[in-house]
Every structure is written in structure tokens, then in C-alpha cells.
Amino acid sequence: MQLVEMRIEDYAGIMKLMTRTSGIVLRVADSRENVEKFLLRNPGLSFVAWEGETMVGCAMCGHDGRRGYLHHVAVEPTFRGQGIAHQLITRCLDRLESEGILKTHIDVLTTNGVANNYWVKRGWQRRTDIHRYSYNRSSDANA
């Protein structure tokens, strides 16, 4: 298995992987154009995992100068349990740390039991002290 920095050329494979991953919701914000903007704003922070010619995992990562954020961490179901997600996340966190970012967040749907269990088992703390609010200036609820 090989980990490499995510490139916009990986977009089709990333979308294919994410659409096959239960619990991941894709939105207008996940368009090719928006993902390219994200990668340009956060160079060297997102990664994909390859097994030969097959993309088997991905993790999008960025920061706002204070906190890191993981988005769309996914591993092909038949490749789970091999430490691929751990390697992807570690690479992201190492790169964030090299930029002085020591605290990172990820949003997980409350209904995604597999992902919620994964993060708790790896020492991530579920927040109970805050609520996240979103405001959508678009008429498209899927923005």
C-alpha cells in the first residue's frame, strides 16, 4: 500500500470511493471545482492510499490557522482493518503539526455507528459541550 498526497487528478477515484462508503454525505461543496480550491488552500495536507492501481482510502485535511479539520476519511470496505485509515490520519496530523496545528476536529453523522466507534476507539473525544450550527445562503439544501 502506498500513501501519496491527494491531487485533483484523483477526484474521480475519490468520489467513487466516497459514494461506496456508507455514512458519507456528498454535497455541492464536494464538486471538483470546490475540492480543487480546498487542495490549493491546504497544500500537502490531504492523502490517498493506493493498492496497486486501486484507490483504497482517502483523507481530506485542512486548517483555518488555529484548528485542523478532517473531511471524508474513507477506506474501501474490503481493505478495512489493515491500518490504512490510521496511516492516512497520522500523515494528516503530522503535516498539521508541522504547521503548528495541534488540535483537529472531524464531523461524523450521529447515525454512522461504524465511524463513531472508530474515532472513539482511537482516542478522539466526542464533544458534548458544543452544538454545531450551519447557515446556508443558498436555496439548495444540499449546498
C-alpha positions in Angstrom: 0.0 0.0 0.0 1.3 3.4 -0.9 0.2 6.8 0.6 0.6 9.9 -1.6 -0.6 13.5 -1.5 -4.0 14.0 -2.9 -4.1 15.7 -6.3 -7.1 17.0 -8.2 -6.4 14.3 -10.8 -7.5 11.8 -8.0 -11.0 13.4 -7.9 -12.9 10.7 -9.9 -11.4 7.9 -7.7 -12.1 9.8 -4.5 -15.8 10.4 -5.5 -16.1 6.8 -6.5 -14.7 5.7 -3.1 -16.9 8.1 -1.1 -20.1 7.1 -2.9 -19.5 3.5 -2.0 -18.8 4.4 1.7 -21.8 4.4 3.9 -22.2 7.3 6.2 -20.5 9.9 3.9 -22.8 12.6 2.5 -21.6 14.3 -0.6 -22.8 17.9 -1.2 -22.4 20.6 -3.8 -19.3 21.7 -1.8 -17.7 18.4 -2.9 -17.7 19.4 -6.6 -14.4 19.1 -8.5 -14.0 22.8 -8.5 -14.5 23.1 -4.8 -12.2 20.2 -4.0 -9.6 21.8 -6.1 -9.9 25.1 -4.2 -9.7 23.1 -1.0 -6.5 21.4 -2.1 -4.9 24.6 -3.2 -5.7 26.3 0.1 -4.3 23.4 2.1 -1.4 22.1 0.1 0.2 18.8 1.2 -2.4 18.0 3.9 -4.7 15.5 2.1 -3.8 12.0 1.1 -4.9 8.9 -0.8 -3.9 5.3 -0.3 -3.3 3.1 -3.3 -3.0 -0.7 -3.6 -1.5 -1.1 -7.0 -3.9 0.7 -9.4 -6.8 0.8 -6.9 -7.5 3.7 -4.6 -8.4 2.1 -1.3 -8.5 5.2 1.0 -8.6 8.9 1.3 -8.5 11.7 3.8 -9.1 15.3 3.1 -7.4 17.7 5.6 -7.2 21.4 6.1 -6.9 24.1 8.7 -8.0 27.6 9.4 -4.8 28.7 11.1 -5.9 27.6 14.5 -7.5 24.2 14.2 -7.3 21.3 11.8 -10.2 19.6 10.2 -10.5 16.2 8.7 -13.2 15.6 6.0 -14.2 12.5 4.1 -11.9 9.9 5.7 -12.8 6.7 3.9 -11.4 3.3 3.3 -12.7 0.7 0.8 -14.6 -1.8 3.0 -12.7 -4.8 1.8 -9.4 -3.1 2.9 -10.6 -2.1 6.4 -8.8 -3.5 9.4 -5.3 -3.1 7.8 -4.4 0.2 9.4 -5.0 2.3 6.3 -7.2 4.9 8.0 -4.7 5.1 10.8 -1.9 5.8 8.4 -3.8 8.4 6.4 -4.9 10.2 9.6 -1.4 10.1 11.1 0.0 11.6 8.0 -2.6 14.4 8.1 -2.0 15.1 11.8 1.8 15.1 11.3 1.5 17.6 8.5 -0.8 19.8 10.6 1.6 19.6 13.5 4.4 20.7 11.2 2.3 23.9 10.6 1.7 24.4 14.3 -1.8 23.0 14.4 -2.2 20.6 17.4 -5.9 20.2 17.7 -8.1 18.7 15.0 -11.8 18.1 14.5 -13.9 15.8 12.4 -17.7 15.9 11.9 -19.4 12.4 11.9 -23.1 11.8 11.4 -24.7 10.6 14.6 -26.2 7.7 12.6 -22.8 6.5 11.4 -22.1 3.9 14.0 -19.0 2.4 12.3 -17.3 5.8 12.1 -18.3 6.9 15.6 -16.9 3.7 17.0 -13.7 4.1 15.0 -13.0 7.6 16.3 -13.8 6.8 20.0 -11.6 3.6 19.9 -8.7 5.7 18.7 -8.9 8.2 21.5 -10.8 11.0 19.8 -13.2 12.7 22.2 -16.8 13.2 21.2 -17.8 16.7 22.1 -20.9 17.1 24.3 -20.2 20.7 25.3 -21.0 22.4 22.0 -23.5 22.3 19.2 -22.6 22.9 15.6 -24.9 25.3 13.7 -24.9 25.8 10.0 -26.2 28.6 7.9 -26.9 28.1 4.2 -27.1 31.2 2.0 -28.1 29.0 -1.0 -31.6 27.9 -1.9 -30.0 24.5 -2.5 -30.4 22.5 0.7 -27.5 20.3 -0.5 -25.0 23.2 -0.7 
